[in-house]
Amino acid sequence: AGRKQRAAARRKAFSLFVKAKEVPAASRCPGGGEGVRWRCCRQAFEELPGIHRHVALHHSGDVGRQAGLGAGPAEAGGGPAGGPAPAGSAARPSGHSCSNPEISWVLPDTSHLSHDDLTSQVGEVLLYYCYCEVRDPEKLCAWQKALCQHLHLTGKVRVASEGINGTVGGSKVATSLYIKVMLSQPLFKNILCQEDFKSSAGGAHCFPDLRVGVFKEIVPMGIDPKIVSYKETGIHLSPQEFHREVEQYLSQATQGQSDTILLDCRNFYESKIGHFQGCLAPDIRKFSYFPSYVDENLELFKDKRVLMYCTGGIRCERGSAYLRSKAVCREVFQLKGGIHKYLEEFPDGFYRGKLFVFDDRYAICSNEDIISACRYCGVLWDQYKLCSSQHCRQLVLTCPSCCNKGLTACCPVCQEKELKVTSRASGQTLKEECECTRRRPRVPIEHGSPRMLDTGK
């Protein structure tokens, strides 16, 4: 009976809590439509279930206080009348308590900072990931979205039951606060550390918007994490250890005595503009093709020592686990922190060319080498642009001279289609796979000795 009374009181308090935040009819969208009906925490909700879910996730403690049921230590405080904490007091987690003790709803106090501090164009882009068990990915996703919005960060964050993977951009003040809050999050304590954040010059302008979502995998390999787990990963090597291994591998390879494969786990358009000397770079378009590549080329890895690397380390976590699950390699090693961390230690080491990144910069550099060429004239060039054909939108290497001639598509066939598209009426854009993509084998099979990429200094 007591439980039923408390539940009824909570439902009543919940209803009062939501109604108190209804926007007056005069402020709704004009034109007779329903428009935005609810506002809370500087967010707008058009549907009643949306605001219900928001309150259930972030204000469960507030509802309890309004019901007169008392509050535990984690729920004490908050804003007036038990509502959300007012602006400027966001540093107190009490205003956004979570029923799940493993996720703390903490937003940093930014009341002492100016708008320019958080929105300055001079900033950086952070890349990080953390594998850990997340019991409630939805709550982590909601907190992460609120945190990024609070700090004016843009970028992409993937949340799953296996952890979190993000790349965000903003001012240096904002990214510094972001790291600080992430490290204080109980869910990541003793797992995530300062070194796990890779930074490069950039800012919020490097991304078109902020995208935070819940997925099955934090890196899309296409294999259920329960079948191939990050817990079965290869042996991590520091940049220094990896550098020594590559040095030894290159020395032996020149004499034809190497029993090692230096494996690039990235896509072909990434390795095209930068890679380690003597590496095997699979000609695949997506990381989700990597398992098939391994399956089709198992003989290649038999009894080999494999040195794996990728951009920031995350693809190697699952990639090495998948390769190990095949039980054909002697040993599987991976570069901890990926190319990002290696270039911090060895900017002029064995990695030559640019490092591809998944934002509007497309690439960052640590050395002056250009190892790729213009698609049309063959002059050295490594700055990607999007294919001009709206039905394709792939990346293309086309130098300024060729761009000035109108050669802005990924291939001649695409260029021809672009001319037809632009001659059509507005809004009649075609959506189809590009010729150069359709002709590319989904998974290449390495015949005989694998094709190793090499670049001199």
C-alpha positions as CSV (number, residue, x, y, z in Angstrom):
1,A,0.0,0.0,0.0
2,G,2.8,2.3,0.9
3,R,4.5,1.7,-2.5
4,K,1.3,2.4,-4.3
5,Q,0.8,5.7,-2.5
6,R,4.3,6.8,-3.2
7,A,3.9,5.9,-6.9
8,A,0.7,7.8,-7.2
9,A,2.3,10.8,-5.5
10,R,5.2,10.6,-8.0
11,R,2.8,10.5,-10.9
12,K,0.9,13.5,-9.6
13,A,4.1,15.5,-9.0
14,F,5.4,14.5,-12.4
15,S,2.2,15.9,-14.0
16,L,2.5,19.2,-12.1
17,F,6.2,19.4,-12.9
18,V,5.5,19.1,-16.7
19,K,2.4,21.4,-16.7
20,A,4.4,24.1,-15.0
21,K,6.7,24.3,-18.0
22,E,4.0,24.5,-20.7
23,V,4.6,27.4,-23.1
24,P,1.6,29.8,-23.3
25,A,-0.5,29.4,-26.5
26,A,0.5,32.8,-27.7
27,S,4.1,31.8,-28.0
28,R,3.4,28.7,-30.1
29,C,4.1,28.5,-33.8
30,P,1.8,30.7,-35.9
31,G,-0.4,29.3,-38.7
32,G,-2.6,27.2,-36.5
33,G,-0.1,24.4,-35.9
34,E,0.7,22.9,-32.6
35,G,4.4,24.0,-32.7
36,V,6.7,23.8,-29.7
37,R,4.6,23.1,-26.5
38,W,7.2,22.4,-23.8
39,R,10.5,23.9,-22.7
40,C,13.0,22.7,-20.2
41,C,16.8,23.0,-19.8
42,R,16.9,25.3,-22.8
43,Q,15.5,22.5,-25.0
44,A,12.2,22.6,-26.9
45,F,9.8,19.7,-27.2
46,E,6.9,19.3,-29.6
47,E,5.4,16.1,-28.3
48,L,4.3,15.3,-24.8
49,P,6.2,11.9,-24.7
50,G,9.4,13.9,-25.4
51,I,9.1,16.1,-22.3
52,H,8.0,13.0,-20.3
53,R,11.2,11.2,-21.3
54,H,13.4,14.2,-20.6
55,V,12.0,14.7,-17.1
56,A,12.2,11.0,-16.3
57,L,15.9,11.0,-17.4
58,H,17.1,14.2,-15.9
59,H,14.7,15.4,-13.1
60,S,13.7,12.2,-11.3
61,G,15.0,13.7,-8.1
62,D,13.0,16.9,-8.6
63,V,9.8,14.9,-9.1
64,G,10.5,13.1,-5.8
65,R,10.9,16.3,-3.9
66,Q,7.6,17.8,-5.3
67,A,5.9,14.6,-4.3
68,G,7.1,15.2,-0.7
69,L,9.0,11.9,-0.7
70,G,12.3,13.3,0.3
71,A,15.7,13.2,-1.5
72,G,18.8,11.2,-1.0
73,P,22.2,13.0,-0.7
74,A,22.7,13.0,-4.5
75,E,19.3,14.7,-5.0
76,A,19.8,17.6,-2.5
77,G,19.8,21.1,-3.8
78,G,18.7,22.2,-7.3
79,G,16.7,25.1,-8.5
80,P,13.7,26.9,-7.0
81,A,10.7,24.7,-6.0
82,G,12.8,21.6,-6.7
83,G,13.0,22.4,-10.5
84,P,16.1,22.5,-12.6
85,A,19.1,24.5,-11.3
86,P,19.1,28.1,-12.6
87,A,21.7,29.3,-15.2
88,G,25.1,29.7,-13.7
89,S,24.7,26.9,-11.1
90,A,25.1,24.1,-13.6
91,A,28.2,22.9,-11.8
92,R,26.0,21.2,-9.2
93,P,25.0,17.8,-10.3
94,S,22.0,17.9,-8.1
95,G,19.9,19.8,-10.7
96,H,20.3,16.9,-13.1
97,S,20.5,13.8,-11.0
98,C,20.3,10.4,-12.6
99,S,18.7,7.3,-11.1
100,N,21.6,5.2,-12.5
101,P,24.5,5.7,-10.1
102,E,27.2,4.9,-12.7
103,I,26.3,8.1,-14.7
104,S,26.7,11.4,-13.0
105,W,24.7,14.3,-14.6
106,V,27.4,17.0,-14.3
107,L,27.7,20.1,-16.4
108,P,30.7,22.4,-15.6
109,D,30.1,25.9,-14.2
110,T,30.6,28.4,-17.0
111,S,29.2,31.5,-15.3
112,H,32.6,33.0,-14.9
113,L,33.4,32.7,-18.6
114,S,32.4,35.1,-21.4
115,H,30.6,34.0,-24.6
116,D,33.8,34.5,-26.5
117,D,35.7,32.1,-24.2
118,L,33.4,29.3,-25.3
119,T,32.8,30.3,-29.0
120,S,36.3,31.4,-30.0
121,Q,37.3,30.3,-33.5
122,V,40.8,29.6,-32.3
123,G,40.4,26.1,-30.8
124,E,41.0,22.5,-31.3
125,V,39.5,19.2,-32.2
126,L,39.5,16.3,-29.7
127,L,39.5,12.6,-30.7
128,Y,38.9,9.9,-28.0
129,Y,37.2,6.7,-27.2
130,C,36.6,4.6,-24.1
131,Y,35.6,1.0,-24.0
132,C,33.6,0.2,-20.8
133,E,30.4,-1.4,-19.8
134,V,27.5,1.1,-20.1
135,R,24.3,-0.1,-18.5
136,D,22.2,2.8,-19.8
137,P,23.5,4.1,-23.1
138,E,20.4,6.4,-23.5
139,K,21.3,8.3,-20.3
140,L,24.9,8.6,-21.3
141,C,23.8,9.9,-24.7
142,A,21.5,12.5,-23.1
143,W,24.2,13.7,-20.8
144,Q,26.8,13.9,-23.5
145,K,24.5,15.9,-25.8
146,A,23.7,18.4,-23.0
147,L,27.4,18.7,-22.1
148,C,28.5,19.4,-25.7
149,Q,25.7,22.0,-26.1
150,H,26.6,23.6,-22.8
151,L,30.1,24.1,-24.0
152,H,29.2,25.0,-27.6
153,L,31.0,22.0,-29.0
154,T,30.2,20.4,-32.4
155,G,31.2,17.0,-33.7
156,K,30.1,13.4,-33.6
157,V,29.7,11.2,-30.5
158,R,28.7,7.5,-30.6
159,V,27.4,5.8,-27.5
160,A,26.8,2.1,-27.0
161,S,26.7,-0.5,-24.3
162,E,30.4,-1.1,-25.0
163,G,31.5,2.5,-24.4
164,I,31.8,5.9,-26.1
165,N,33.7,7.2,-29.2
166,G,33.8,10.9,-30.0
167,T,35.4,13.7,-32.0
168,V,34.4,17.2,-31.0
169,G,35.6,20.7,-31.8
170,G,35.4,24.0,-29.9
171,S,37.4,26.7,-28.2
172,K,40.4,25.6,-26.1
173,V,38.6,26.7,-23.0
174,A,35.6,24.5,-23.9
175,T,37.7,21.5,-24.9
176,S,39.7,21.8,-21.7
177,L,36.5,21.8,-19.6
178,Y,35.2,18.9,-21.7
179,I,38.2,16.7,-20.8
180,K,38.0,17.7,-17.2
181,V,34.3,16.7,-16.9
182,M,34.9,13.5,-18.9
183,L,37.7,12.4,-16.5
184,S,35.5,13.1,-13.5
185,Q,32.6,11.1,-14.8
186,P,32.3,8.0,-12.5
187,L,31.6,5.8,-15.4
188,F,35.1,6.5,-16.9
189,K,37.1,6.7,-13.7
190,N,40.3,4.6,-13.7
191,I,39.6,3.8,-17.4
192,L,39.9,7.1,-19.3
193,C,42.9,9.3,-18.8
194,Q,44.3,12.6,-20.1
195,E,46.5,10.9,-22.7
196,D,43.5,9.2,-24.3
197,F,42.5,12.6,-25.8
198,K,44.2,13.4,-29.1
199,S,44.1,17.0,-30.0
200,S,44.8,19.0,-33.2
201,A,44.3,22.6,-34.3
202,G,40.7,23.3,-35.3
203,G,37.5,24.3,-33.6
204,A,33.7,24.1,-33.7
205,H,33.8,25.3,-37.4
206,C,35.4,21.9,-38.4
207,F,32.0,20.2,-38.1
208,P,28.6,21.3,-39.6
209,D,26.7,20.4,-36.4
210,L,26.6,18.2,-33.3
211,R,25.5,14.6,-33.7
212,V,25.2,12.4,-30.6
213,G,23.5,9.0,-30.8
214,V,23.2,5.5,-29.4
215,F,24.5,2.7,-31.6
216,K,25.2,-1.0,-31.3
217,E,29.0,-0.4,-31.8
218,I,31.1,2.6,-31.1
219,V,33.1,1.9,-34.2
220,P,31.0,0.4,-37.1
221,M,32.8,-2.9,-37.9
222,G,29.5,-4.8,-38.4
223,I,30.2,-7.6,-35.9
224,D,28.1,-7.9,-32.7
225,P,30.3,-6.8,-29.8
226,K,29.1,-9.9,-27.9
227,I,30.6,-12.1,-30.6
228,V,33.9,-10.2,-31.0
229,S,34.7,-8.1,-27.9
230,Y,37.1,-5.3,-27.3
231,K,38.3,-7.4,-24.3
232,E,40.0,-9.8,-26.7
233,T,42.2,-7.1,-28.3
234,G,45.8,-7.4,-29.4
235,I,48.9,-6.3,-27.4
236,H,49.2,-2.5,-27.2
237,L,52.5,-0.9,-28.1
238,S,53.4,2.7,-27.2
239,P,54.5,5.0,-30.0
240,Q,58.1,4.4,-29.0
241,E,57.7,0.6,-29.0
242,F,55.8,0.7,-32.3
243,H,58.6,2.9,-33.9
244,R,61.2,0.3,-32.9
245,E,59.1,-2.5,-34.3
246,V,58.6,-0.7,-37.6
247,E,62.3,0.1,-37.8
248,Q,63.2,-3.6,-37.3
249,Y,60.5,-4.7,-39.8
250,L,61.7,-2.3,-42.5
251,S,65.3,-3.5,-42.0
252,Q,64.3,-7.2,-42.3
253,A,61.9,-6.5,-45.2
254,T,64.7,-5.1,-47.4
255,Q,66.5,-8.4,-47.0
256,G,63.4,-10.4,-47.7
257,Q,63.5,-12.0,-44.2
258,S,60.5,-10.4,-42.5
259,D,57.8,-12.6,-40.8
260,T,55.8,-9.4,-40.0
261,I,53.0,-7.6,-41.7
262,L,52.5,-3.9,-41.0
263,L,48.7,-3.6,-41.4
264,D,46.8,-0.3,-42.0
265,C,43.3,-0.8,-40.7
266,R,41.9,2.3,-42.4
267,N,40.0,2.8,-45.7
268,F,41.8,3.2,-49.1
269,Y,41.1,7.0,-49.3
270,E,42.8,7.5,-45.9
271,S,46.0,5.5,-46.7
272,K,46.1,7.1,-50.1
273,I,47.3,10.4,-48.7
274,G,49.4,9.1,-45.8
275,H,50.7,5.8,-44.4
276,F,53.6,4.0,-42.8
277,Q,56.4,2.9,-45.1
278,G,56.2,-0.7,-46.2
279,C,52.6,-1.1,-44.9
280,L,49.8,-3.4,-46.3
281,A,46.9,-1.1,-46.9
282,P,43.7,-3.0,-47.8
283,D,41.8,-1.5,-50.7
284,I,38.5,-1.3,-48.8
285,R,36.0,1.5,-48.7
286,K,34.5,0.9,-45.2
287,F,35.8,-0.5,-42.0
288,S,32.8,-2.8,-42.0
289,Y,34.5,-4.6,-44.9
290,F,37.6,-5.4,-42.8
291,P,36.3,-8.7,-41.3
292,S,35.5,-9.9,-44.8
293,Y,39.0,-8.9,-45.9
294,V,40.5,-10.9,-43.1
295,D,38.3,-13.9,-44.0
296,E,39.2,-13.8,-47.7
297,N,42.9,-13.5,-47.0
298,L,43.5,-15.7,-44.0
299,E,46.4,-17.5,-45.7
300,L,48.2,-14.1,-45.8
301,F,48.2,-13.8,-42.0
302,K,49.1,-17.4,-41.2
303,D,52.1,-17.6,-38.8
304,K,52.7,-13.9,-39.1
305,R,53.4,-11.2,-36.5
306,V,51.0,-8.4,-37.3
307,L,51.6,-4.8,-36.4
308,M,48.3,-2.9,-36.8
309,Y,47.5,0.8,-36.8
310,C,44.7,3.2,-37.5
311,T,43.9,6.9,-36.9
312,G,43.3,7.0,-33.1
313,G,43.5,3.4,-32.1
314,I,39.8,2.5,-31.9
315,R,39.5,0.5,-35.1
316,C,42.5,-1.6,-34.0
317,E,40.7,-2.5,-30.8
318,R,38.0,-4.5,-32.6
319,G,40.1,-5.2,-35.7
320,S,42.8,-6.9,-33.7
321,A,40.2,-8.8,-31.7
322,Y,38.7,-10.1,-34.9
323,L,42.0,-11.2,-36.3
324,R,43.0,-12.9,-33.1
325,S,39.6,-14.8,-33.1
326,K,40.8,-16.5,-36.4
327,A,43.7,-18.1,-34.5
328,V,46.1,-17.9,-37.5
329,C,48.6,-15.2,-36.5
330,R,51.6,-15.8,-34.2
331,E,51.1,-12.4,-32.5
332,V,48.9,-9.4,-33.0
333,F,50.1,-5.9,-31.9
334,Q,48.5,-2.5,-32.2
335,L,49.6,1.1,-32.0
336,K,48.2,2.6,-28.8
337,G,46.7,6.0,-29.5
338,G,47.0,5.4,-33.3
339,I,48.8,7.6,-35.8
340,H,47.7,10.7,-33.8
341,K,49.9,9.8,-30.9
342,Y,52.7,8.4,-33.0
343,L,53.0,11.8,-34.9
344,E,53.2,13.6,-31.6
345,E,56.4,11.6,-30.8
346,F,57.8,11.1,-34.3
347,P,56.6,13.9,-36.6
348,D,59.3,12.9,-39.1
349,G,59.3,9.2,-38.4
350,F,58.1,6.3,-40.6
351,Y,54.7,7.7,-41.3
352,R,54.8,9.8,-44.4
353,G,52.1,12.2,-45.8
354,K,49.0,13.5,-44.2
355,L,46.7,12.0,-41.6
356,F,43.1,11.8,-42.8
357,V,40.4,13.0,-40.3
358,F,36.6,12.7,-40.5
359,D,35.7,16.4,-40.4
360,D,35.7,19.4,-42.7
361,R,39.5,19.7,-42.6
362,Y,39.9,16.2,-44.2
363,A,43.5,16.0,-43.3
364,I,46.2,17.3,-40.8
365,C,49.9,17.2,-41.4
366,S,53.1,16.7,-39.4
367,N,55.6,16.6,-42.3
368,E,55.8,18.2,-45.7
369,D,55.6,15.0,-47.7
370,I,52.9,14.7,-50.4
371,I,52.6,11.1,-51.5
372,S,49.4,11.2,-53.6
373,A,48.5,12.9,-56.9
374,C,45.7,14.8,-58.7
375,R,43.1,12.5,-60.1
376,Y,43.3,14.2,-63.5
377,C,46.8,15.5,-64.3
378,G,48.9,13.5,-61.9
379,V,50.7,16.4,-60.2
380,L,51.5,15.9,-56.5
381,W,48.4,16.8,-54.5
382,D,46.7,15.6,-51.3
383,Q,43.9,17.9,-50.4
384,Y,40.5,16.3,-50.7
385,K,37.4,17.9,-51.9
386,L,33.9,16.5,-52.2
387,C,32.9,15.3,-55.7
388,S,30.9,18.1,-57.3
389,S,28.2,15.6,-58.6
390,Q,25.3,15.7,-56.2
391,H,24.4,12.1,-56.9
392,C,27.8,10.9,-55.8
393,R,29.5,13.2,-53.2
394,Q,32.7,11.1,-52.8
395,L,36.1,12.5,-52.0
396,V,38.3,13.5,-54.9
397,L,41.9,14.7,-55.3
398,T,41.8,17.5,-57.9
399,C,44.5,20.2,-58.0
400,P,43.6,24.0,-58.4
401,S,44.6,23.9,-62.0
402,C,42.2,21.1,-62.8
403,C,39.5,22.7,-60.7
404,N,39.8,25.8,-62.7
405,K,39.2,23.7,-65.8
406,G,35.9,22.4,-64.3
407,L,37.3,19.0,-63.4
408,T,35.8,18.7,-60.0
409,A,34.2,15.2,-60.0
410,C,35.7,11.9,-58.8
411,C,35.8,10.4,-62.3
412,P,34.9,11.3,-65.9
413,V,31.6,9.4,-65.8
414,C,30.6,11.4,-62.7
415,Q,31.7,14.6,-64.4
416,E,29.4,13.8,-67.3
417,K,26.5,13.1,-65.1
418,E,27.0,16.3,-63.2
419,L,26.5,18.3,-66.4
420,K,23.2,16.5,-67.0
421,V,22.1,17.1,-63.4
422,T,22.8,20.8,-63.5
423,S,20.8,21.1,-66.7
424,R,17.7,19.6,-65.1
425,A,15.1,21.6,-63.2
426,S,15.9,22.4,-59.6
427,G,15.2,19.7,-57.1
428,Q,15.6,16.8,-59.6
429,T,18.9,15.5,-58.3
430,L,19.9,11.9,-59.0
431,K,20.9,9.5,-56.2
432,E,23.0,6.6,-57.4
433,E,26.3,4.8,-56.8
434,C,29.2,6.3,-58.7
435,E,30.8,4.3,-61.5
436,C,34.3,4.3,-59.9
437,T,32.7,2.9,-56.7
438,R,30.7,0.3,-58.4
439,R,33.7,-1.1,-60.3
440,R,35.8,-1.3,-57.2
441,P,35.9,-4.8,-55.6
442,R,34.2,-4.7,-52.2
443,V,36.9,-7.0,-50.7
444,P,40.2,-7.4,-52.5
445,I,42.0,-10.7,-52.4
446,E,45.7,-10.5,-52.1
447,H,47.4,-12.9,-54.6
448,G,50.9,-14.1,-53.8
449,S,53.0,-11.4,-52.0
450,P,50.7,-8.6,-50.7
451,R,51.0,-5.2,-52.2
452,M,53.1,-3.1,-49.8
453,L,53.0,0.7,-49.9
454,D,56.3,2.4,-49.7
455,T,57.3,6.1,-49.6
456,G,60.8,7.4,-49.3
457,K,61.6,10.7,-47.5
